[in-house]
Amino acid sequence: MPEQKSFKFKYRLIMELAKADFKKRLVGSYFGLLWMFVQPVVTVVIYYMVFTVIGRGQQQAMDGVSYLLWMICGLVPWFFFSESMIGGTNCLLEYRYLVKKVVFQIELLPMVKITSAAAVHAFFAFVLLIVSVLFGNYPSVFWIQIIYYSCCAAALALAVTKLTSAVAVLFGDMAQVVNIAMQFGMWLTPIMYSNDQVPWPVVAFILRLNPMYYVAEGYRDALIRGVWFWERPYTIYFWAVTALLYLLGSRTFKKLKPHFADVL
């Protein structure tokens, strides 16, 4: 019973803080809510123009569907992961007033940022489903896996931000490092291109080791190919890597935690 109450308390605390974090983005801007969605949409339009119109239609169809739909299936989970990573890395610095409170469980702060990002992601996931239908790709039971792969992206982000958020307190440039890593990471994930298009087998294999490869391809499995996640051998690999990253992040967080209040 005490454990159950503790879980409910943590859940409510995370949800309340995530709700406050989401509302905070709207303060001081007439179009606060709109800007959350404009940037990803503009990004999609730019990449589509570059790879189709300017690229003279070199990317017309992938997996038997429109290249636009195929690309969006990779971009939507990446936007969620990237926002979770950037927000989670800065969470201790942003909520420094809570970090200094002895009674507050600061381990929950990365999860607050991820939950806040998930609210925006839910909207884009819904838009993705609508776009899929507009392109003639009608609903199927496989679509339910969007929830699973969204949880995969959240779990991976939580595992990594456990480490980056702790290091960011002592190393002020960590946020910039993560920002740059997200820019490189997007091109090292098969979002705008298929891994099968990589001409060098060794490089293609290395790119598959990127955990977000599993998530991006998972969205396409769910919406386009009709493949269950347990049919993918990378499922075991993804969760093994995520678990190791979480253990590393938790251990680092615990080791550096006593110094947070002094530094902040």
N, C-alpha and C positions, 0 to 999 in steps of 0.2 A: 504493500500500500504506500509506504513513504516514497518508494522509487517511482510509482505511478504518479503520485502527486508532484514529485520533482520534475518528471517528464512533462506533465501538463503545464507546470509553471514556466519551464524553459520554452515550451512551444508558444505559449501566450506572450511571453516576453519577446521572443524573436518576431512574432507576427506584429506586435504593437510597434516595436522599433523599426521594422521594415516598412510598416504603413507610414510612420512619421518620416522615415528616410525618403520614401516616394513623394510625399507631400512637400518635403523640403526642396525638392528639385523645381517645384512650381513657384516658389516664392521669388518675388523680384523680377518676374518676367511675364509679359502679357500673353506670350505664346509658349509658356513653359512646357505644357503637356505636348504641344505640337512639335516642339524641337526634338523631343525624345524619338519621334518617329520619322521626322524629315531627314535626318542625317543617314539612317540606314537605307531609306528609300532612294535618296540621292546617290548613295554608294552603289546600290544595285543598278541604277540607271547608267552611271558612269562605266561600270565594269561591262555591262551589256553592250554599250555603245563601242567600247574599246575592242571587245572580243568578237563582235559581229559586224557592226556597221563599218568602223574604221578598219577592222581586220578583214573586211571584204567577205564576211559570211563564212569564215573558216570554221566557226563553231555553229553549225546549223541544227544538229540534233545529237543528243547523247542518250544512250539506253532507250532509243526509240521514242523519245519525247523532245519537246522544245528545249533548246539550250538554256533559255531563260528560266524555265521551271527547274531544270537540272541544277543550274547555278544557285538559285534561291534556296534549294534544299540544303546546300552546303553553307550558304551565308547565314541563314537564320540561326542555326546552332552556334556558329562561330561568333555572331554578334553577342549572343547570350554569354558564352564563355569569356569573351574578351571583356565585356562590361563587368562580369563577376570578378575577373582577375584584377582589373584596374581598381574597382571599388573595394574589393577585399584586401588588396595590398595596402591601401591607405586608411583602412577602417580604424586602426588603433590611434593613428594621428588625428583623424577626424573626430573620434569620440574620446579624446584624451581626458575629458572631465569624468568619464566613466571608468577609464583605466585607473585613475587615481583613487577610486573608491574600493576599499578592501573587500567589501561584501559583494561586489558585482563580479559575475563570471564573464571575464573578458574573452574567454574562449568562444563565446557565442557571437561575437561581433562579425567575424568573417561570414557566418551564416546569415546574419542580418542583411548584409550587402547582396549576397547571392539571392536571398528571398525577394529583395526589392527588385533586382534585375529580372527575376523570374516573372514578375507581374508584367513587365514590358514584353518579355519573351512570349508569354501566353498570347498576347495580342498578335504578335508577328506569326506565331504558329497557326493561329486562326486564319490570318490573312493567307498564309501559305496553303492551307487547305482549300480556301476559296479559289486561289490562283490555279491550284491543281485541277479543280473541277472545271474552271473556265477553259483549261487546255484539254478538256475531254478525258481527264484521268479521274474516274469516278470513285467514290468512297468504297473502301473494303475493310475487312477485319484487320488487315495488316496495319492500318492507320493508327490503331491503338498503341503501337510501339513508339509513337512520337513521345508519349509520356515517359516510357522507359529510357529512350535516348536523351531526353531532356534531363532526366535524373542522372544519367551517366555524365553529362556535361557539368551538372551541378556538383556531383561527387568529385570529379577531377579538379574543378575549380577550388572546392573546399580543401582538398588535399594539398594543393600547391599554395594557396593563400595562407594556410597555417604556417608555412615556412616564410613566404614573402612578407606577410604582415609583421611577423616578429622581427625579421631582419630590418624592415623599413624603419623601425623605431630607432635602431642604432646606426643605420646606414641610410642617410637622407636621400641618396640618389637611387634607392631601390625602385621607387615609382617610375623614374625615367627608364631604368633598365627593363622593367616589365612592359612599359609602353612600346619600347623598341622591339622587345621579344614578341609582342602581339603582332606587330607589323610584319616581322619576318615569319612568324608562325602561320599567318594567313596564307602566305605563298608556299610554305612548306606543308600545307594541308591541301588535298585535292578538292579545292573549291571551284576555282575557275578552269581547272583542267582535270582530266582523268589520269589516274596513276598509270593506266595502260599506255598513255601517250608518252611517258618518259622513255627515251630511247636507250637508257643504260640500266640494265637489270639490277645492278648493285645499288644504284641511286634509288630506283623504284622500291627496292626492298627496305632501304633505310627510311624512306618517306613513310612506309607502312608502319614503322615503329612509333611514329607520332600517335599518341593516344587519341587525338582529335580526328585522326583518319577514321577510326572506328565509329565515332559519332556522326561525322559528315556522311560517310557511306551508309550508316544506319538509317539516317533520314531518307536516303534514296532507296534503301531496301524497303522501308515502310511505305513510302508514297509511290514509288515507281516500279521497283522490281518484284515486290511481293515476296520477300524473303524474311523468315523469322530470325530473331537475333541468335537463337541457340544453334542455328545452322552455320553461323560464322565462327571459324576456329579462333578468330581474334578476340572473341568474347572473354575467354579465360585470360588471355594476355592482357587485355585492357584492365580487368579488375585486379589482376596481380600487380600491375604497374601502379594503379591508383592506390591500392592498399599499401604498397611500399612507400609511395610518396606521402601518404597520410601518416604513416608511422614516423617517417623522417620529419615531417612538418610538426607533428605533435610533440616529438622529442625536442626539437629545436625551440618550439614555443614554450615548453615547460622549462627548458634550461635558461632562456632569456627573460622569462616573465618577471623574476625578482628585480630586474634592472629597469623595467618599464617606467614605473612611477618616478624613479630618480631622473631618468633622461627626459621624460615629458614634463 
